[in-house]
Amino acid sequence: MRRSFACVAIGGTKCSVSLASCDNDAVQWLARHEVPTHDDSDVMVAELSNYLAEMLRQAPDTTLTRIGIVCGGPLDEMRGLVLSPPNLPGWVAFDIVTPLTSRFNVPVRLMNDASASALAEWVWGAARGTRTCVFLTMGTGMGAGLIVSGRLHRGINGSAGEVGHWRLASNGPWGFGKYGSFEGFCSGGGIALWAASRVREALAAGRTTLLSPDGESRTNFTAHSVAIAALAGDPLARELWADVGERLGATLALMVDLLNPEVIAIGGIFSRQEELLRPNVDRILRREALATSLASCTVVPAQLEELIGDYAALATALVGENFDTTARQISAAVSYQ
């Protein structure tokens, strides 16, 4: 019987559950199912559990060994609680570990998605072979995972890396509980709010934009819709992406100066819209970061792309295992067992 690991990724827009076989440092994905996120946490977890049970039924030659769960913070990882992340309204002090432990009778671990994604990119992705690296989620929200000298840096209570909460300006798009935050300027949710504000201002000034071809104000923007307009040559959309790139570059410069990493891997929006972001990101980095530190750092799209959540949850499940070099590397990097 092959050992298998269940991987649960909780996101602000979508959730997924997958089943992986992991032996001799090779990962084989056996099954995966994705569903939209909704506010009822109990129903959401029950739905994902049912899909997992069906996956296991269809894989009779495997034995479920552990379950890894990843979710945006804030979390209480030791108690298995989701503590009302900004992108999960209604998930207040929710115990996500106990229902899965009770149903499947295997060890279950919860980890911050950015921290777990940093582990995943460090082991399987763009940061392989490094000692110090940063991963940025840049999805619905914004968070960072930090590998420092071969160890996952979690902080005293697991809250390290909440860079989305950094205030970059006295005002600006709302994100992570404040106006003008890094999450407000550079996450999917923040970009959508910023687009709505910029379109209102443009229409009031008599400008036209592909973002509102009928000349009406609206709020149903997404980072994807703003990118489509920018790639079609819309000046307003291109201005917005230029500003996102500047804010991202300025914040990356702070990380370069603080941590002196070898790699900064950025997922989500950066992976999909690098063409729009890269010029200003690089320009601001060259202007703001220490030249010696920047010369040793590469900023790259996350390599695991749309499967980053699955790999992050797998890394979480492997903490404490030692059956191959990958499991041992992950276990050694995490400061609790």
ZINORWO-V551051 format. One record per helix or strand of 2 or more residues. SS is the DSSP state (A for helix, B for strand). FROM is the first residue (numbers start at 1). TO is the last residue. If there is no record, write none. Layout:
ss: (SS SS)
from: (FROM FROM)
to: (TO TO)
This chain:
ss: (B B B A B B B B A B A B B B A B B A A A A A B A A A B A A)
from: (2 14 26 41 62 75 81 94 97 107 113 133 144 151 163 174 178 182 188 210 223 235 263 269 274 291 298 305 325)
to: (10 23 36 57 71 76 82 95 104 112 124 136 148 152 165 175 179 186 204 212 231 259 266 272 288 295 301 318 333)
